[in-house]
């Protein structure tokens, strides 16, 4: 990710090292939640442009002189990338083995081998699902961008080798074509495949190709033009850093702003006022250590948050940033520089060292996996708390197919036909135990139709992870089944606020933001989620009400700000005195749009609403434990014990209302 072609370009430019500083500091400040760097993540995109420019300059220059050698190119990449990366991975692995809990250590082990094999972007992309943990417990998450660059370095020289006899004009046309195709794919994917758009090279390649076009098209301009470009580029960067936020659909077309800004600064050169400012020694120094700074800041932040179980204080953030800078300086001086000096580490040792390092991390990863995260490191009290994180067993003894989707038949199977449906996302299964005693006592049967990250919102496409059209089709088929004549009651259950707001509430919730679209949407923008949510919920309720169904909506279970079993375990292990209960006022604020919509559905269609907070919240707080037993299996799914506490709320409603 860090423009890691430094020091090998034909002509060294201090201003580009300065540009690295302008890119890396916002990334660090963004990760540490330092205001006002709400768009600091665009620094990654700036680095991609720098890399494309420097690597293309290097390869093209050597191709013209007849000196290009793929072996020498890869040898320089190994010297530049692996030593500092391996040192960070070694220290991070030692910390992970000391601090991380078993499941987190297993997840870390999987990311470790993916990072060692230059595929961590694929790993983090493929593991984004409904029950995935978010960044707070992924010490190597930041290596996804390194993997993108490493894959680029593997493929890009081959392109030039195949085109070694081509004219520069043809090279520009081919690189430009790749730029346009990739940019178009990114603009499409930010709407329909946002996770792929973020993590995968095909959707990021245009940023690298923008830098490549700069290197292949050395147009000359007047000093006045360069000055205008430099100030314009700086303005675009600052606008992106301070105006963008998690609400910005990214990358897509919005990434053009920081990328064009970086391209303008590179093109303008060091002779402008901006270029001279970027060439100042303190700024250049930060650029020189930017690769190591990027490597070290993230794991230090993650482990600190892991241990303290609260938001870091401002002085703690500053201390960690300074510690990251110190680690980066040492890494640059004693690891990066010696390995990049050809005489100090001979080539004959380079491949064995690289191969040995990869082998060590693969073995460490296998050890973490097959030991099940080394649970013997902790005491019995720890293990009893961890048991709460085990999800309820599959409550689908009798699968039932609706189209291509699998539903579950529950209750007394000999009673036919089924009279009720519980329809929603994964919360359908999480609250099911509250209903089962009633179903069995009244000898009823019905169906559960639950799909993770898929709320029962008809006509809505949910863009997050592996959802999308599959979810929309699932809801359409479930609606057809739910409106059949024999079905009398339909329960709707979901983590409603996640869809209405487009955000997760807990730092431990997994997956990316949720973007909702329907046929009335003109873009994928989280800010329109509330309106799409409202339309989708009304479509669902109206369809069921018009079919004469008794509609009961189960409001959201109070979402905690942390994974409850995980937080209880951390309190025990690290001897923390932290109250992890949720203030009831925070729950009401989180549900403000949802409760408004539920009230509307009650008035318009006569639906009934079950509010779990009536049982789970009291005296200004929403509880996480009762009688020493955890109520939650994560931050928002109830344990079986917690779900059964809701049974009295379901007793109020008949599952078979009179016709």
N, C-alpha and C positions, 0 to 999 in steps of 0.2 A: 504494500500500500504506500510506501513512503518514497516514491520517486527514487527507487534504489538503484538507479543508473549513475549515481553521483561519482565524480572523479574519474570517469572513464570516457566522458564525452570529449570530442576533439579539442575543444577550447573551453577551459574552465570559466564559469561565470558565477561570481560571488552573489549576484542578485538572485540567482535561482536558489542558492542555499538560503538566502533571505526569504524567498517565497515559501520555502519549506517551513520556516519558522512561522510565517503568517498562516500556514495551513495546520501545523501540528498543535499550536497553542489553543486555537478554538476547539479542536477535537478534545483536548484534555479538559478544558474548562467546561465544555458541554457535558462530558462524562461525569465530572464532579459537580454538576448542576450549579455552576457559578453564573449568576446573572450578569449581563443580559445575553449570554452566548447561546441563545435558544436554537440557533441554526448551525452551531459549531461542527455538526457532523459533515458539513460540506467540505471540510478539509480533506477528507478521504478522496473526494472527486478531484480536488486540486492536485493531489499527489498522483492520481492516475494520469492527468494531463502532463505533468512534469515527466513521469516515467515514459510516456509515449514519445515525448519530444527527445529526451536524452538517449533512449535506447535506439530510436530511429536515426538520430544524428550519428551515433557510434557505428551502427551497422552500415549505414549508407556511406559514411566516410571511408570505412575499411573496404567496402565493396568497390568503391571508385579507385582506391589505391591497389586493389588486388591483394590486400592483406587480411581479408576476413576469413576467420576460421571458426566454425561452430564449436569445436572443442575448446578453443581459447575463450570464446564467448561464455560458454557454460562454466568454465573454470572461474572466470571473473564473477559470475553470478553466485557460485558457491562461496567464494571468498567474501562477497559482499553481504549475502543474506544469512547463511547458516550459522556462523559462529555466535553472533549476538542472539539470534533466535534460539539456538540450542542452550545457551547459558540461561536465558530467561525460562525456557521450558524445564531445565534441570532444577532451578530454584523453585519454580512454581510447583513442580511435581513433589518436591520435598515438603513444601508447605501444605499441599493438598493431602498428602499422606498423614500429616500431623493434625490437620484441622477438619477436613471435610468428613461429613457423615457417610455411612456406607453407600447409600444410593447415589449421593452426590459424587462420591469418589469413583463409582462405576461409570457415571456419566462423564466425569473428567477423563477417565482412562480411555473411553471411546473417542473423545475429542483429541486426546493426546496422540493416538496413532493416526488419526485423520490429519492432524497438523504436521506430524513427522513425514507423512506421505504426500504433502502438498494438496490435500483435499478437504481442508476444514470447512471451506465454504459449502461444499456438497453435504458434509455432515450436518452443519447447522441448518442448512436448507431442508434436508430430508427429515430432520427431527422436529420441525415445527408442526406440532399437532395440538389437540385441545388440552392434553395434560402435560404438555412440555413446560419446563421451568423457564423463567425469563432470565435475562442477563445477569441478575444478581448472584446467581450460583454457577456461572460459566466463566472460569478464569481465563480460558483461551478463546473466548468468543471473538476478540479483536483480531485474531489471526485469519479471519475469513478474507480480509482484504489482501493480506500477504498471499493467500492461496490464489486469488484472482490474478495477481501479478505474476506469480510463479507459473501459472498455466499459460499466461500470455508469453512469458519468456521461453517456454517450451515450444510453443507453436510459431511465434513470430519470426525467428530466424529462418525457419523452414520456408516461409513465404518468400523472403528475400533470396534465399538460395535457389528456389524454383524460378524466380524472376531475375536472376543475376545478369541476364543479357538484355533485359528490358530497358527502355529509355526512362529518364526521370519523369517525363510526361505520363508515360503509361503507369509508372509506380503511383504517381499522384492520383490518377484516375481509379486505380484499384483500391488504394487506401481510402479514397473518398467514397467509393461504392460501399466498402465495409462500414465506414462511418454512417452513411445514410441508412443502410439496412439495420444496423444495430440501434441507431437512434429511433428509427421507426418502431422496432421491436420493443424498445424500452418504453416509448410513449404508449404503446398498446398494453404492455405488461403491467404498467403501474395501475391500470384500470382493471385488468382481468387476471393477473397473476403477480400480485405485488411482492410476494416472498421471492419468487424467481427473479423478478426485476432487481431486487436488492442484492442477492447473493451470487448470481451466476454471470460468468464472463460474457456470454453472447449479448447480454443486456447492458453490460458495462464497457464493452469493447469500444464503443464510439468515443468515450472519454479519452481512452488511450490513443485512438486514431486521430482525434483532434490535435493532440500533441505531435503525432506523426506527420500530419499534413503541414504543421508549422515547420518541421525539420526539413521536409522535402520541397517546400515552397518558400525559399529564402527571399521573399519580396523585399525591396528596399523602399523606405519612405523617408520623408523629410523629418527634421528634428521636431518641427511643429506637430506633425501627424503623430509621431511617437509619443510626444508629451500628452496629446489628447487621448491616445490609446492607453497610456499608463494610468492617467487619472480615471478614465472610464473603467478600466479593469479593476482598479482599486475600489471604486465605488460599487461595482457589481459584487465584488467579494464581500465588502462590508455589509451591503444590503442583504446578501444571502445569509451571512453569519448572524446578523442581528434581527432580521425580519422573518426568517424561516423558523419553523417549529415542528413538533411532532404532528401538527395538524396539516402540514404541507405534504401533498401527495408526492412521494420522492422515491427514486430519482426522476424518471420521466422527463417531461419538458422543463420542469423547474430546475433540473440539474444543469441546464444550459447556462443559467446565470453565472454560477461560480466557475464553470468550466471555460466559458468565453472570457470571464474576467481574468482567469489564470493565463489563458492564451494571449490576451492583450498585453499582460505584463511581461510575458516571455518574449513576445514579438517586439515590444517597445525597447527592450534591452536595458543595459545598465547606465546609459548616458543621461537619462531623464532624472528629474528630482526624485521621483518615486524609486527609480532604479538605484540611485545613489543611497537613498535611505535604506533600501533593502540590502545594500552592500556594506552597511556599517558593521564593524566587527562584532558587537554584541548580538546583533540580529543574525549574522552569518553563523556565529557559534551555536545559537539555538538550532539553526538549520542543520549544522553538522551533526548534532546529537539527536536530531529529530527521529531517526529510525529507532534508536535505543529508547528514547523518551516514549515513543508510541508503544514499544514492546513492554516497558515496565510499569507505566502508569495504571493500566487496566487491572492486572492481577493484584497489585497493591491495594487498589480501591476495593476490589471484590472481597479480598480476605478481610479487610478492615470492616466492611459492612457485615460480613458473615459473622464476625465475632461479637460486634457490639449490639446487634439486633435493634437498631434505631437509625434515624437519619444522622449523618455525621454533622458535627458542629462546624462552623465556618473555620475556626482555627485548626480543627482536625483536618479539614480538606486542604488548607494551605500547607500544613505540615506534610501531608502525603504527597502533594505536588512537589514540594521541595525535595522530599526523599526520592521521588521519581526522577527529578532532575539530577540528583547526586548519583543515583544508580546509572542513569543514562550517561553521565559524564565519564564514570569509571568504565562502563562498558565500551564507550567509544574509544577511550584512550588506551585501554589494556586488552581489548578483544577485537574491535572493528579495525583499528589502524594496523596492529601487527599482522593480522591475517590478510589485509589488503596490500601489504608490502611484500612483494614477490620473494625477496631474498630471505625473509624471516621464517616463512613456512613454505618449504619446497613443495613443488607440485606432486612429488612422489608420495608425500604424506597426506595430501589433500583428500583424495578419494577414499583412502582407508579411514581417515578421521570422519568424513561425512557419512560413509556407510556404517561405521561403528556407532556413531551418534544415533542414526536412524534405528539401528538394531537395538540399542539400549532402550529407546523410547517404545519400540514395539513390544519388547519383553516386559517393560514396566506396565504397559497398557494391558497385556494379557494377564499379568499378575493381579492387577486391580480388578479385572473382569472375573477371573476364575476364583478369586478369593471372596467374591461377593462383597467387595468393598471393605474387607478386613473388619468385620463387626466386633471381633474379639478385642479391639482396642478400647471398647467401652464397657461399662458395667451393666448389671441386670436392669437397673432402673431405666437406663438409656434404652435398652432393647424393648422394654414394655411400652415406653412412649412411642417408639418407632412403629410398633404394631398398629397403632392408630392410623398410620399412613397407608396400610394395606386396604385396598378398595374392597367393597362388598363383593362376594362371589357372584358369578353370572346368574341372574335371576330370570333366565330365559330357558327353562327346561323344554319348552315346546315352541320351536321356531315356527313362524308363519310368514309366508311370502306375499308381499304386495308388489306386483311388477317385479323389478329386479332387486327389490330391497327386502331386508330381513326384519320382520317384526316379531314380537313375542306374545304368545297366548298365555294368560295367567289366570289363576283362580281355579275354581272347580271345573275340570275339563268336561265332565259328563253333562254339565248344564249348557245347553245350546239354545239359541245362538248367543254370541257374546253381546253384552248390553252396554259396555263402556269402552272408551279409548283414553289412554293417557299419552299425550302427544307433546313432544318438545325436544330440547337438547339433552345433554347428559344429566341435567337436573331431574329429568323424568325418572331415571333409575335411582337417583340419590334420595328422592322423597317417596319412592314407591313403598318402602316398609311402613310408612304411616297409613297406607291404604290397605295393605295386605290382610291385616287382622279383620277389617270390616268385610273385605271380599270373601274371606274364608268363612266368617261367621254367618254371612247372608247367603252362602253357597252361590256366589256369582262368578261369572267369567268375563274376561275382556282382553284387550290388547294393549301393549305398550309400544309406542312408536317413538324411539329416541335416537337421535344422531348428534354426536358431539359438534359443537360450534354451529348448530343449525336450529335456530329458533323457528317456531311455527308461524312464520310470516309469509302468507301467500303472495306470489308475484314478486318476491324480493330475492335478489342474488347477493349472497354474503361472501365478500372477498377477503379471505384470510386463510392461510395455510392451504389445506387440501379441500376446502369447501367450494362454493361457487355453484355451478350449474347442477352438480350432483345433489346439493342440498335443495335447490329449487325443485328438481324433479321428485325428490323424496317427499317434499311437502305436498306437491300436487297429487301424488299417488295416495298419500296418507289421507288427504282431504276427501278424495273419492271414496275411500273405504269408510271414513268417519261419517259420511253422509248417507251411508246405506241404511235401509229401513230399520234393521234390528238394533242399531246403535242408538241408545237413548241419551247417554251422558258423555260429554267430551271434556277432559281436563287438559288445560294448556299450561305447560311449565317450562321455564327457561331462566337463565341468568339475564333477565330482561335489560337491565341497565347497561350491560356490556354492549348490547346491540344499539340501544337508543343513544348512548354516548360515544360508542366506538372505541372505548378505552377499557383496559383492565384496571381494577381498583387496587389490587394487591401488588406489591413489588415482587411477589413470588408467582404471580399468574404468568402463564406462558403464552407464547405466540405473539404475532404482530397485532397492530391495531385492526379493528374490524371496520370495513367499509361496506355500506349497504347501497344497493342500486335497485331501481325498478324501472319500469318503462317510462316513467315521468322524469327520471334523473337525466341530467345533462353532463355529469362528471362523477368521478369517484372522489368525493371529498367528505371527510369525516364530519364536517360541519353541517352536512345535509342529512346525517343519519337520523336525527330526531324526526324529520318530516317523512323520510322513507319508512321508518319504524311505525309511525302513526298510520300511514296508509296501509302497510302490510298487516298490522294487527287488526285494523278494521275490516280488511278483506277477509281475513280468517274468521273473525267473529260473525261477520255478516253472512258468510256462506253457511256456517253452522246454524246460526239462528234462523235463517230462511228455510233451512232443511228441518226445522222443528227440534233441534237438539238442545238439551240442557247444558249450557256452557259454564264451566267453572274454571277460572283462571287462578293458578297458584302463583302469587307474587314472589318476587325474588327472596331467597334466603339471604339474610344479612351477610354481606361480603366482608371478610376480615382483611386487614391490611397486610397480613403475613400468613403463610401456611401455618395453621395452628399446631399440628403435631411437630413440625419442624421447629417452630419457635419455642414450644415447650421443651423440646429436647435441647435446644441451644441454651435456654435458661438454666437447665439442669447441668449441662456440661461446663458451661462457662460461668456458672454461679451469678447469673444476672438477675437483677431485681427490676424487671420491666413489665409493666401492665400492658398486655396485648389485647385486652378487650376493646371492642369498638364502641365509641360514643354513639348513642342513639341518634343524636343530632346529625352525625356524619352519615348514618344510614339514610335518614330522611332526605338529606341533601343529595346523596348519590341517586336516590330513587325519585327525585322531584318530577322529572319528565314522565317517568313510567307511571307513577301514581296518578298523575293528571290524565294520562291516557286510559288507565283502568277505570277511573271515575267516569270518563266519557263513555266507555263501553257499558258500564252499569246503567247509565241514564238512557242511552240510545237503544240498547238491546236486552237489557234486563239480565246481564250476566251476573254470576256470583263470584266473589273474590275471596280467596283464602290468603291471609297475611301471616306468614311464619313468624314475623317479629313479635306478634302478640304472645307467643310462647317463649321465644328465644331472647327477648329483650325486656329488661325491667330495671327500674331505678336509674335510668339514664345511661345504661350500658347494655350491649349485646354480649351475652356470655360465650365463652369458649369451652368451658368445662362444667360438668355437673356431677356431683358425687365422686369427684376424682377421675372422671372419664371424659375424654375429649369428645366434643360434639361434632367436630369437623375432621374430615380426612385430608383436607388441604385448606385453602383459604375460603372456599365457597361451597364445597360439596359436604353434605352432612354424612356422618357415620351412621350405621344402622341404629345405634343407640340414639343419636341425635334426631334422626328422622322419625323414630317411633314416638318421640315427644310431641310430634305434630298431630298424632291420631285424633285427639279431641276436636281439632279444627275440621277434620274430614267427617266426623260423626254428625255434624250439623246438616249435612247434605245427603239426600237419598240418591243412590246411584241408579235407581230405576224409577224415575218420576212417572206419575200417571200420564197416559197418552191423552 
